[in-house]
Amino acid sequence: MTTKALFCPTCRKVVLATDPDFPFCSDRCRILDLGAWASGGYIISSPIHDPDLLDELEGLKNRDRRDTNDSDG
């Protein structure tokens, strides 16, 4: 059986699928990647196709607008 090797998404070092921090080469790279997600460094750019979720997001956006307008005056 062959072991699949990939590259660490953070530092590009070769990582084996059997490594304990897979797909990262180390805990440090895992934490750096998590920090990039948490700070908005990564985004998911595919559009939302779920109509229920779109309606919910639109409702939240409208609610935020009302709250902002209510606090103006």
URTA-V709618 format. One record per backbone hydrogen bond with DSSP energy under -1.0 kcal/mol. CO is the residue of the C=O (numbers start at 1). NH is the residue of the N-H. Records with the same first field share a line. If there is no record, write none. Layout:
# URTA-V709618
CO=NH + NH
This chain:
# URTA-V709618
4=17
6=15
8=12
13=8
15=6
16=19
19=22
21=24
26=30
27=31
28=32
29=33
30=34
31=35
32=36
33=37
34=38
35=39
36=41
37=40
50=54
51=55
52=56
53=57
54=58
55=59
56=60
57=61
58=62
59=63
60=64
61=65
62=66
63=67
64=68
65=69
66=70
67=71
